[in-house]
Amino acid sequence: MSTKTYKKFENAGSGDLPDKMTVYQDCMNTFNESPVNPKRCRVLISRLLRLLSNGVAFPENEATALFFSISKLFQHQNDALRQAVYLAIKELSGMSEDVLMATSSIMKDVQNGSDLVKPNAIRALTYVLDESTAFSAERLLKSAVVSKHPSISSAALCTSYNLLPISEVTIKRFANEAQEGISDLKQFPSIPYDEHSLLVGEFYPNSTYMAQYHAIGLIYQLKKNDKMAILKLASQLANSNTLKNQLAKVQVVKLIDDLLARDPQLYRQFEEILLSWLTNKHEAVQIEVAKVISTFSLRNPRLVSPERFSYIVTTLQSLLAVPRVSTRFAVLRILNKIAMVSPEKIAVCNAELETLINDSNRNISTYAITILLKTGNASNIASLISRITRFIHDVSDDFKIIIIDAIRTLSLNFPQEWKSIVKFLIDVLKNSEGGLKFKNTVVEAIIDIVSFIPESKDMILESLCDFIEDCEFNEILVRILHLLGKEGPYTSRPSLYVRHIYNRVVLENSIIRSAAVVALAKFALTKNDPTLKESIVSLLNRIANDQDDEVRDRATIALRLIEFSEDDSTTVATELIEPKYFYDLPSLEAKLNNYLNTNDDSFKTPFDASSVRRFTEDEVKAIELKRKQEQALTGTTEGTSEPGAKKAKSESTTDNKGFAGPSVGEDEQELLNTKYAEKLLAIDQFKEYGKIINSSKPVSLTESEAEFVVNGIKHIFKDNIVFQFNITNTLPNVALDNVSVTCTQEDPEASQLEELFTISIDRLLPTDTGSCYVSFQKNDELVIEGFLNNLLFTTKDVDPNTNEPYEGEEGFQDEYEIDSLYISAGDYVTGSFIGNFDAAFDELPAEEIAVFNIQENLSLQEVIDKLVINSNCLPLNNTQFAPNDSNSHTLKLFGKSVLSGSKVALLIKMIRSSKGIALKVQGKGEDATLCSDLVNGLM
């Protein structure tokens, strides 16, 4: 269709959509004319497709009428019209009824149509076939798959792929033909080059061998559940020279990646092949190989040598200089993921990254500066931030957020450089244009710095006071006022902030005024300036006459609480205005929902808040710091994520093989612990034990592929310890009766625990999970012991019809040995945050020193992970990560007792040599016994 012909029917330059009813009427009239006008029909179909592509939908009766009318155009043999017809059929098939009426016409084209129409006809089969009719196209599809014409073969493979969910049985029958499609190098028909052939448009390009890519994709879907079949396929394709298409090679690399995820030990088999493809002429293949090996190395650092990894980085470094924007962008994303875990490994790329900061594509320059921030050190932070300042105003909000998240991570890694970071953030907050999401991200970064770097408090709060004078977002204003009310009373000049907060009461709307009232009330009890109380009361008395009822109510309540605070006999007012404890919100929500759903006395029984776990402020900061460390490690943030980044999955179990880390699923873990605690305390035997002081994370006691999957949880009470064993029966057609666990002390004579009773599981059906309990009486407050465990049960065969054991079957008793479970000093400790570790460490009175020599073949990072798990303390000052190129490291851990709240700090120095890893653990604490047990039981 010529441009002139197109513009005759419709103005191509117009942005307006054609009228829906006009197009419908024109289509119905024109498609039913005799003879058919092919050009006019193509124009109307193009108008119809434009409407459909813009989301305009037709009622089912109109769509069916259009579908039927368009199917009449099969009578005309014009190939160009036939291609347009197939496009319309694919779009209308989802809206109309009786799409099967076009099946015979489509199959006729598949069988006898020209090479130009056949691919369109084959692809259209996906939209008109269902499970009952798919078998009728088997012969046609099978012959099309082995066709020598590349377009026909590719179309058949794609249609087969899309028909798999509809009729898998039919598609599996020509898996061999799909296999042949990989090795058969299909070429387009050879047409003599002459003037006539060019006039009729029968000139074919060179083949791209795209059918190989489609064939590999189909075969993988057919065999993905068969590991050995995929291994055989990947080995054959990797070792052969038949692959000519770059996407096919990329697909093979993805097959290998899938195999490595299932079995990391297969890496040695494919290592040389993957490394040889790093020199492939296609950049896409190089990038995919680099991504697979780098990701695998970060998960399994022992299996990839440093030399091999440096070769990967060198390849990526060379690709940073190519002219194609897409290639540079893909390489930067890979480097960014490496920098999240091991920034020192890509430090060699810093020169190229610094060049890309000035790239004309702002997306690339943003990624480059983000990676440099992660690989940076204390000496170059200031220069990096100055470079960011030059261009951050020119990029979109999405990339501004990525930069701010990198800055926030940098502030946690290098707290001593907080001044330059804070200056940059305040400048961006005040002077940079952006929406709520961006501004909120900046405020979150600033709040983190205030929380975890106490010395920055005065400078930040004063800057925020200036910012709120012109802030346009209510949400951000409320957050800043809350921060001022929380931190302002403890600064050296609290009166400075009162004036700025009161200005919000005078000038802002009711939402802001309400938040300002709460913030003002917190200054009334400040210890740094007692004279403020009278001023605050005077201001609140004025606000009590506000026109908004919410503001008035808050001011009145605040005045009453301040009045109550003068009475030394009650602390209710002080706890409300200046709370010292914070409830575990997920647990509180779960208990409130349970209270609302199970209440049967019209809520006469009040809600018992004492059963909800509470945290002190330093415990809350410890939890938040853990979460942010894990977010920095996995590349996810709350509310934002890097494009393509996957959210980390929260693991339900941990073991002693590696540090599961502070999971972003910490809330889910707390909810799980709450669920376990409620279930435990609902048992009559445990009600008299009182409140659970601490519950450990689930510890795996069997392999995940074992016949019985068992994990253990240690619940610590004031005078008792309860072991909870969660047991899953993975045996098919076998039920387990009277399931229990016997726990035997490793040293019974010296044991300070007395076993009281065991609660068993009556019956575990296949795939069911149940919990059994073993209870002990403590003879000492701090008990450290190990237990040998055996699983006892009676097996019975299950009737598949009833899913219950056969009647009268006695079964036979059996036992299954599971791993030992240890009560360590770390079970009595929880992580706690402290702003200045060195100062706090020097102030603690009791001291204990121990030396360990580890001869196992472990890296420094693996030792650190094990120390963090065993101590259950919070790593501070970013010391939980050891540089790969370093032979020494210092780890700083801080926590407190869950029994008494006494503080404990560990300073661990480690050196790696040819004889192993030497550790010197220096512990200090307020409780000498806890400190000694924790230090001596670390390894």
N, C-alpha and C positions, 0 to 999 in steps of 0.2 A: 504494500500500500504506500503510495507516494505521499509526501508531505502535503502536496496540493490537495489530494483527495481527502486526506484526514481533515484539513482545515475547512473543507467544504461542508462537512457535517458538524464540526465542533471546534470551538476556539481553543487551541491547545495551550495558549498562554493564560487562559482563565483559571483562576484557582477555585472557582465555584463548581460544585458537583452538579451533574445533570439531574433533571427532575426525575424522581423515582417512577411516578405513574406514567410520565411521557415515555421513558425508556421501556417500561413494561408493555404499554400499548403498541409502541413501534415494533418491539420484538415479536409480539404475538401476531401482528399484521404481516410483517415482512417475512418471517420464517415460514409462514403458511402460504406465501405467494407461489405462483407457478407461471413462468419458470423462476428459479431462485436467482437473486442477484448476489453473487459471492462477495463483492466489495462492500455493498451496503450491509450485508449480514455481518461481516467482520467488524465493521465500524460499530454496529449496534452491540455486538458481543464485547467489544473493548469498552464501551460505555457501561455495560452491565458489570463487567469485571472491576471497573473503577469504583462503582458504587459498592460492590461487595467487599473490595479491599479496604474501603474506608468505614467498614462496620455497618453499612446499611443492610438490614435484613428484610426478607420478604416473608409474608405469612405462608404457611405450609401449602395452602391451596394454590396460591399464586406461584410459589416455587415449583410445585409439581407441574403446573401448566407450562411454565417456562421450560422445565426439563423435558417435557414431552414434545414441545415445539422445536426445541434445539435438536432433539434426537432425530427429527424428520430431516435435518440437514445432512444426515448420513447418505441420503440418496444422491447428493451432489458429489462428484469425484474430484473437486478442487482440493489439492493437498493443503494449501494455505488456509482455506476455510476449515478443513478437517482439524488442523492443529488448534485453531481458535475454539472449535466445538469441544475438543477434549479439555481445554482449560475451563470452559464454562461448566462442563459436566462435573469436574472435580470440585468446583466451588459450590454447585447447587446440590450435590448428592447428600450433603449433610442436612439440608432443609426440606427436601421433597420426599414424597412417598413413592413407592413402586420404581425405585431406581433399577431394579432388575430388568426392566423392559429394554434397557439399552445394552444388556449383556451380550446378546447375540450379535448385534452390530459391531460391538467392540471386538469380540472374538473373531469376527470375520476379518476385521482389519489386522488383527494380530497374525492371522493365518495367511492372508492374501494381499495385505496392504503394501504400499511402497516403503522403501527403507526410511523415507522421511516421516511417515506417519506411524509406522510400527512402534517406535519407542513411546510415543504419546499414548497409543492405544494400550500398551502393556502397563504403563504407569496408572492409567485410569481403572484398570482391573481392581486395584486396591480399594477403590471407593464404591464399587458395585457388587463385589462378592461378599458372601457371608460364609459361615461355617458349613452350611448345607450345600452350597454351590461351588465352594473353592475347589473341590476334587475335579470338577469338570474342566478346569483350566490347567490341570496338572501336565497333560501332554504338551500343551502349547507353551507353557512356561519352561518345561524341561528342554524343548527344542530351541527356545529363545536363549536360554542360558548358554548353550553350546554354539550359538550362532557365531559366525566369523565376523559379523559386523559389530564393532565395539559399542556403538550406541544402543543397539538392540540387546546385546548381552548385559550391559550395565543396567538398562531399564528393567530387564527380567530379574536381575539380582536384587535391585532395590525393591521391586514389587514383592519378591519372595521374603525379603527382610521384613517388610511392613505387614505381610500376611501371617507371619509367625504367630502373633497373639490370637489370630482368628482361626487358623487351621494348621497347627504345628505338625500334625501327623502327615499332612499332604506335603508340606515343604521338606520334611526330613527325607522324603523318598528320593530327592535328587541332590543329596549332599555330595555324591561322587561327581556329578556334573559341575557343581560349584567348585569343587577341588580342582577340576580340570581347568576352570576359568582362570586360575592363578598362573598356571604354567603356559597356557595357550596365549601367545602374544598376538593379539588381534590387531589387524590393520584395516584401515578403511579401503573400500574397493579402489582399484587402480583405474582411473578414468583418463583417457588420452587428453592431453592439453591441446585444445584447438578452440577456434573462435566460437563454434557452435556450443560446445560444452559450457563455456563461460556465460553465453547468453541465456541458457536455460537454468543456470545456477547449479550444475552438477559437479562442482569442484569440491573435493574433500580435503580437509587439512590432515596433517600428520597425527597419528594416534598418540594420545597421552597415556594409554594403558590404564585408564581409570577403572576398568572392569576388575583389575587385580585388587584394588582397594575395596570395592564393593563385595567381591568374593570372600576376602578375608573377614570382613565384618559379618557376613552371613554365616560362614563356617564357625566363627567364634560363638555366635548366638546359639548355634546348634549343639556345640560341644562344651559350653562354658562350665558345665557341672562335672565334666570329666577332666580332672587335672592331668592325667597321663596323655590324653588325646591333645590337649592344649600344649603340653610340653613337646610332644612329637611334632605338632604343627609348627611351633615356634622354632624348634631346632632345624627342621627341614628348610623353612623359609630363610632363617638367618644364615645358614651355611650354603645356600644356593645363590646363583647369580641371575635368577629369573625375574626378580623384581625390578621393574623399570619405572614405576610410578612412585614419586616421592611420598605421597600420602599412604601408599601401601607399606612403604618402609616405616613410616611413622606408626602405622597400625601394628606392625610387628614389634616395634619397641614397646608399644602399650601392652601387647600380649606378654612380653617378657616382664614388664612391670607388674602385671597381674600375677604371674607365676612367682615373682620374688615376694609379693605380699603374702602369698600362701606359704611359701617355703624359702626363707632367706638363704638357706644353704645352696640353692641353685645358682647363686650369684657367680660362683667360681666357674660354672659351666658357660655362662654367657659373657663373662667379663671381657675377654679378648675381642669378641665380636662387637660388643657395644663400643669399646674404645676405638676399634677400627672405623666405626661409623662416625666418629667425631671429625673425621677428615672428609666426610661425604660432600659432594659438590652442592647438595641441597641444604640450605640453611635450616629449613624446618626439621630435617632429620638430626642435624647437629644439636639444635635447641632441645628436641625431645629427648635425645640420649643424655644430654647434660642434665636435664630436669630429673630424669629417672634415676641416674646414678647419684646425683647430689641429694635427692630426697631419701634414697635408700641408705646413703652414708650417714645421714643425720639420724635415721632410725637404728642403724646397725653399724656404729663407727668401727667396730672391730674387724668387719669383713672388707672394708675398703681402706687400702693403705694410704698414708698421707701423700705419697708420690702420685698415686692415681688421682686422688682428689685435686691435687695441685694442677694436674693435667687438664681436668675439667674446668677449673677456674681460668687457666690460661686460654682455653678455647672460648669461654664466655668473654674473656677480656678482649680477644681479637674480634669477636662479633660486635663489640660496642662501637667499632670504628666503621661498620658498614653503612652505606647511605640510606638503606631502607628503614623507615621509621618503625614499621611493625616489628622488624627483627630486633632493633635496639630496645623497644618497649618490652618484648618477650624476655630478652636477656636480663633486663633490669628487674623484672618480676622474680626471676629465678634467684638473682643475687640478693634481692630483698628478703626472700624466704631463708636463704643461708645466713644472712646477717642477723636475723632474729635469734638464731641459736648459736652460731659460731662466727661472730663478726670478724675475728682476727684472721679467718681463713681467706677472706676476700680483700684484705688490706692492700694487696698488690694491685688491685683495680682502682685505687683511689685517684691516680693521675687521670685515667680516662673518665672517671666519674666527675671529677672537678671540671673537666672540659665540657661535659654534658650539662653542667649547671646553666650554661649560657645557650643551650640548644633552643632553636626557634620554636620547637614543640614544647609547650609548657607542661604537658603531661610527663614528658621524658625528664625535663629539668626538675620537676617535683619529685619524681622517683629517685633521681640521682642524689638530690640533697637529702632525701629521707634515708637512703642507704649510707651516705657519708655521716649522717648523725649517729647511726647505729655503729659504724666502724670507728667513729671519732674517739679521741681521748681528751683528757683535761686540757692539753696544750692548744688544741685547735678548735675548741668549741666556740670561742669568741669570733674567730674569723668565719666559721660556718654560719653562725647566726647573722653576721653582718651581710653575708651573701644572700641569705634567705630574705632579709628585709628588703632587698632591692626588687624582688620579683613577686613576693607573696601577694601583693595587691592585684596582680594581673591574672591569677589563676582562678579557676572555679572554686566554689565552696567545698566541693567533694575533695579536691586535692589540698585545699587549705586544712581540712580536717585531718588528712593523712599526715601532713607536716606537723600539726599541733600534737598529734598522738606520738609522733617520733620525738618531739621536744619533751613531752611528758615522760617518756621512757628514759630519755637522756638525763632529766633532772633526778630521777631515782637512781640512775647509775653513777652519776657524778654530783652528789649533793653539795660538794664544796664549790661548784660553779653556779650556784643558784642565783647570784646577783645578775649576771648577764642574761640568764634564762628568764628571770622575772621581768627584767627591763624589756626584753623582746615581747613577752606575752602581754604585758600592760600596754605597750605601744600598739600591738595588733588589736587588742580589745578596744582601745580608744579610737584609733585612726583608720582601721581597715573596715571596708564595707563588707557586709555579709548578713546572712539570715540567722534565724534563731538557732538552728542546729550548730552552725559554726561558732557563734558567740558562746553558746552553752558549752561547747567542747573546750574553748579557751578558759572559761570560768572553772570547769572541772579540773583542768590542768593546774590552775592557780590554787584551787582548794587542796589538791593533792600535795602541792609544795608546802602549803601552810601546815598540813597535817603531819607530814613526814620530815620536814625541815624546820623545826621550831624557830630557829634564829631569823627566818625570813618573815616572821609574822608581822612585825611593826611596819616594815616597808610595804608589804602587800596590802595590809588593811588600809593604810593611808591612801594608797593609789586607788583602791576600790571605792573609797569615800568620794574621791573626785569623779570616778566613772559613773556612779549612780545618779549624779546630778543631771546627766543627759541620756540615761539609758532608756530605750524605747520598748524593751520587752519586759512585761510583768513577771514572767517566770524567772528571768535572770535576776531582776531586782529582789524578788522574794528570797532567792538563794543567797544573794550577797547580804541581805539584811539578817538572815539566819546565821551566816558566818560571823558577821559583826557582833551579833548578840552572844554567840558561843565563845568567840576568842577575845573580843574587845575587853571584857571585864578583867582579864588576866594580863593585860599589857601594862606598861609603865604609866601611860596617860589615858585612862579610860574616858575621861571627860571629853577628849577630842572627838570621839565617835558619837557621843550622845547628841551633839549639835547636828551632825549630818543625818542621824537617824530621825531626829525630831523634824528636820526639814521635810522628810518624806511624809510625815503626818500632815503637814500643812499644805503640801503641794500636790500630792498624788491622789489616786483613786482609792476606793474603799479596800480593795485587795491589798494594795501596798500599805495602806494605813494599818490594817489588821496585823500584818507581819511586823511592822515597825513597833507596834504596841508591845508585842511579845519580846522583841529585841530590847526595848527600853527597860522592861521589867527585870531582865537579867542583870542590868547594871546596878539595880538597887541594892543587891547583896554583895557587891564587889568589896574585896578586902583591901585593894590597893588605894582606894579613895573613898573612905566611909562618908565623907561629906556629900557625896553624890545622892545619897538616899533621899534627902529632903527635896532636892531638885527633881528627882525622878517622880516622887509622889506628887509634887506640884504640877508637873507636866501631865501626869496621868489623870489628875483631877480635872484638868482642862479637857482632856480627850474624852472623859466620861460623858461629856455633853455633845459628842459628835452626832451628826445627823444619821449615820449608818448604825443599825442595831448591832451588827457583828463587831464593829470597832468599839462601841459603847460596852458591850458585854465583856470583851477581852480586857478593856481598861478597868472595869469594875472588879473582875476576877483577880487581875494583877494587884490591885490595891488591897483586896482582902488577903491575898497570899502574903504580901509584904507585911501587912499588919500581923498575921499569924507568925511570921518568921521571927518576930520579937519575943515570942514565947518560947523559952528554951526547952519546955517540956514536950514539944512536938517538932518533928522534922518534916512533916508533910509538905509544908510550903516550900522549904528549901529543896526537897526532892523533886517537886514539880517545876520550880523555876530553874534549878541547877541540878538536873538528874545526874547521878553518879553511875547508874546502871542503865543498860539498853536491852530491850527485849529482843530475842531471836525472832525476827518478823515472820519468816516462813513457818516456824513452829507455832507462833501466836495465831497466825491465820488458820493453820490446820486445826488447832484446838477450838478456835471460835466457830469454825464451820461444823466441827463435830458437836459442839455445844448447841448450836442452832438446830442441827438435824436430829439430835437424839433426845432433846428435852421433852419430858412428858408431864411436867407439873406446872405448865404455863409460866415458866421462867421464875418460879418462886425461889428455886435454888440458885444463888448467885454464881457467876463464872469464877472459877478458881485460877487466878493469875499466878499463884505461887508455883504451879506445876510447869510454867513456861520458863525455859532456860533464859538466863540473863547474862549479859557480858558487861565487863567494865570497859572504860573508854580505851585503855591500852589493848584489850582483847579485840575490840572492834577494829582498831587500827591494824592489829596483826592480821586479822581476817582479810581486811581490805588490801593490805600490802601483798599478802599471798595471792589474792585474786589478780591484782595488777601485774605482779611478776609473771603469772601464768599467761595473762593476756599478752604481755610483751613477748613471751616465748613463742606463743602460737600464732601471733599476728592478728588477734581479734580484740575488739574493744566493745564496751557496752554501747549499743546504739549505732556503732559504725563498724565497718569492716573493709579490708582491702578488697578490691574487685577480684573475685575468684577465690578468695580465702575461705576456707571451711571452718566452721565453728568447731572448737575442740569438743570431743565427746567426753563426758564425765564417766570415769571408770568407777564401777561399783566395788571393786576389790583392789587390794594392794598386796604386794608380797615383798620379800626381802631382796629381790633381785634388782630393783631400781626404784628411784624416787618418783612416785606418781605425780608429785608436785602439788602445789596449791591449785586445785582444780577450779575452773570456772563453773563447775557444777557443785560448788561448795554448798549452795542452798539445797540442792537435791540431796546431798549427803546428810545435811542437818535434818531434812524432813524424814529421811530414811531412819536416822538415829531416833528421831522423835517417835516414829511409827514402832520401832523395836521397843523403845522404852514403854510406850503405852501398852503394847502387847504383853510385855514382861510384868508390868505393875498390875495388869488386870488378872494375873494369876494369884490365887488366894495365898499361896505359900510365900510370895514375895512382897505382899502389901505391907507387912510389918518391918521391912528393911528400910523404909523411908525413901528419901529422894536419891536418884542416881547422881553421883558426883561427876563421873566421867564415863564415856563409852568410847572404845577404840574404833577405828575403821575396820571393816571386814578384812580378815587375813585369809588368803587362800591356803587351804590345807591339802588340796589335791590338784592334779592337773585338770585343765578345763575339758580334756577329752576323756577323762576317767569314767568308769562305770557309775560312780557316785561322786558328784561334785559337792565338796564341803568347804564352807568358810566359817571362821570362828570370830566372835565378837566378845570382848572382855568388858563387862559392866562392873564398875567399882562403886560400892556403897561405903557408908561410914564404917560398918563393922563386918561387911560381907563382900565377897566377890562372886559373880555369877558368870559362867561361860555359856554363851549362846552359840549353838552349832546349827547353821542353816544347811540343810541336806537336800539335794536334788537327785531324784531317781531317774537316770537316763536309760535304764534297761527297758527294752520293749517287751510287752506281754509278761512282765514280772512285777509283782507287788511286794513291798517290804512291810512286815508287821513287827510291832514292838521294837522300833528303831531307837537306839540309845547310844551314848558315847561313854566309854570308861576312861577316866583321867587318872593317871598314876604319876605321883611326884617323882622327879628324877632322883631326889635325895629324901626319901620318906622320913629318915631319922631326924634330919634338921628342919623338916618342914614346919612352917608357922601357919599352915592352913589345915583346917579340919573339914573333910567332906561331910555335908549334911544330908543331901538327897539328890536324886536325879529324876527329871521329868522326861519321859520318852514320848515318841510319836506313835500313835496307835497304828496307823497305816499310811504308807506312801505308795500311791498308784503310779504308773509310768508317767514321766514328765512332771510329776508333782513336786513341790518344794514344801518342806516343813521344818520346824525348829524344835530342837530338844535342848534341855538346860541341865547344867550341873552347878550346884550351889556349894559354897565354902564359907566357913567362919574364919575371920582373921583374928590371930592372936597378937598382932602388932599392927600399928597404923600403916607402916610401909613394908609391904611384903614383896619379895622378888624371888620368883621360882619358875621352873620349867616343868611341863607335863607331857608324858607320853600318852598318845591317844589311840583308841581302837573303836571302830564302829561295829556295833552288834545289832543283828537283825535276823528275822526269819523270812525266807523267800517263799513265795507262792505263785504258781502260774495263774495268769489272768485269762478269763473267758473273753474272747474278743467281742462276743455278742452283747455281754452285759457290762464289760469293763470292770468286773469284779472277780476275785479269786473263785475258783471252783468250790462248790459246797463240799464240805467234809475233808478237804485237803489239809493235812497237818503242816506241810512244808518242812523245811529243814533249816536248822540254825547255822549261821555263818558269821564270820567277822571279817573286817577289812581295816587294814592299818592305814592311818592317816598321819600327816606330819605333826610334829610337836608344836605346842602352843606355849609361849613364854610370857610371863608377867615381868616386865622390865621397869626400871625407874622412869622411863619415858612415858609409861602409862599414867603416871601421877603428875605429868607436866603438860601444860598447854602453852602454845606460842604467845608471846607478849611483845608489844612494840615499845621501844625506847628511842628517843631522839638522838641522844649522845651516848653511844655504847661505851666508849672509852671512859668517860666520867663515871657512868653507872658501874662499870666493872671495877674501877678502883675503889669505889665506896663500899662494896659488899664485903662483909667481915670474914666469913669462913672460906677457906681455900683448900683445894685438892688438886694434885698434879699426878698424871699418869702418862706412861710412854708405851706405845704399841709399835710393833714391827709387822707389817702386812706383807707376806711373801706370795700371796695369790697374784695372778696376772690380772691386776685391775688398773684402770686409769685413775688419775686424780679425781675426775668428775664422778666416776662410779663410787669412789670412796666417800666423796662429799654427799652424794645422794643417800648412801647408807647411813652416814652420820646424822643427816637431817631426819631420816625415818626413825632411827633408834632413839634419838634424843627428844623428838616431837617438839623441838624448839623452833623459833622463827629465825631464819637467816637474815642478817642485817647488812647494810652497806653494799648490797649486791655481791656479797662474797660467796653466794651459792653456786657461782659459775667459775670454773677454772679455765684459764687460757690453754689451748691445746699445745702451744709451743713452750709452755713453762714447766719446770720441774719442781717448783715449790708454790705453795699457796697458803693463805691464812683464812680460816673460816671463823666467822663471828655468829654465835647463836645466843638467843635470849628467850627466856620463858619464865613461868612461875608455877608454883604448886597448885594443883586443883583442890588440895585438902586444906591448906592454910593460907594460900596466896603469897607465900614467900618467894622472893625473886631468885633466879639462878642464871648465871651467864657463863658461856664457854668460849674460850679463845683457843682455837686448834690450829697448830702449825704443822704443816706436812711437807716432806721432801721425798722426791722419787729418785732412786738410785738403781744400780744394777742388782742390788740385793733385795729390792722391794720398795715399799713405801713406809717411811718412818713417821710416826705421829707423836706430837707432844700436846697433850690436852691439859690445859690449865682452866680449872673451874672455880668459880666463886659464887657464893650464895648466902642467903640469910639463914637457911637450914643446913647445918653441917652434914647431917645424915643423908638428906636428899642429894646434896652436892656430891658427896663421896660416892654414893651408889650410882648416880648418873655418870660421873666421870669414869669410874672403873668398869661400868657395864656397857660402854659405848660399842665396843667391838667384840 
